[in-house]
Amino acid sequence: MFKGSFVALVTPMTSSGEVDWDALERLVQWHLDSGTHGIVPVGTTGESATLTPLEHKRVIPVSYTHLRAHETDSYLVCRLLL
């Protein structure tokens, strides 16, 4: 099913405590360039509890869109906050 290296992706934040969306895309790209096989956004790195429900829900599609835009075989593993 899954194989390779997976990383619990941190959610980059600005100095004012908001999600840094540009930095998030750069971080996903860095993992793609580094050969990471899968990313787990808003997983176990701790900031998930500090995000608003809207931010939490947005981090996942932003990560997914970036992965798909680069035609990668990398996996996106996530837990949806419903």
Order of alpha helices (4+ residues) and beta strands (2+ residues): beta-alpha-beta-alpha-beta
